[in-house]
Amino acid sequence: MNTFDVLKRPVFTEKSDDMRAQSKYEFEVDRRANKVLVKQAVEAAFNVKVVDVNIMNVAATMGRYGRRRVVSEPAWKKAIVTLAAGDKISFFEGV
C-alpha cells in the first residue's frame, strides 16, 4: 500500500476541535491500514513528529428515507494521531 493512499480525509467534528488543543488530530484512513502505516503517512505528508496513533473501526449504520427505502452507510476506519509538543498540522487551523 502506498504511503499516501493510507489517509483518506480529515474528520472535522466538535469533538475533534476540542482534541486539537491536546495536539490530537482525526483522520479517516484506509480499512487495511495499521498504526505503523498511519504514522508513516502523517509524518511524510505533514512533516511532523507523531507520538501515538489510536485506530478504531466505525460500524456501518442503517437509515431510512420514508417508509420503505433503507440506506446503509458503509463501515470505515478512524485514526486519532497525537503529535509531539509544538507540532501542528496547518490546514486544520481556521476550520
ChimeraX attribute file (.defattr): number of C-alpha atoms within 10 A of each C-alpha:
attribute: neighborCount
match mode: 1-to-1
recipient: residues
	/A:1	9
	/A:2	7
	/A:3	15
	/A:4	14
	/A:5	13
	/A:6	22
	/A:7	19
	/A:8	13
	/A:9	12
	/A:10	16
	/A:11	17
	/A:12	13
	/A:13	10
	/A:14	8
	/A:15	10
	/A:16	16
	/A:17	17
	/A:18	12
	/A:19	15
	/A:20	17
	/A:21	9
	/A:22	12
	/A:23	17
	/A:24	22
	/A:25	23
	/A:26	23
	/A:27	21
	/A:28	19
	/A:29	24
	/A:30	19
	/A:31	12
	/A:32	9
	/A:33	18
	/A:34	16
	/A:35	15
	/A:36	10
	/A:37	19
	/A:38	26
	/A:39	22
	/A:40	15
	/A:41	18
	/A:42	21
	/A:43	13
	/A:44	13
	/A:45	12
	/A:46	13
	/A:47	12
	/A:48	16
	/A:49	18
	/A:50	19
	/A:51	12
	/A:52	14
	/A:53	18
	/A:54	13
	/A:55	18
	/A:56	12
	/A:57	12
	/A:58	12
	/A:59	11
	/A:60	10
	/A:61	10
	/A:62	10
	/A:63	10
	/A:64	10
	/A:65	8
	/A:66	7
	/A:67	6
	/A:68	7
	/A:69	8
	/A:70	10
	/A:71	11
	/A:72	10
	/A:73	10
	/A:74	10
	/A:75	11
	/A:76	14
	/A:77	18
	/A:78	22
	/A:79	25
	/A:80	21
	/A:81	21
	/A:82	21
	/A:83	23
	/A:84	15
	/A:85	11
	/A:86	8
	/A:87	14
	/A:88	18
	/A:89	16
	/A:90	8
	/A:91	9
	/A:92	13
	/A:93	9
	/A:94	5
	/A:95	6
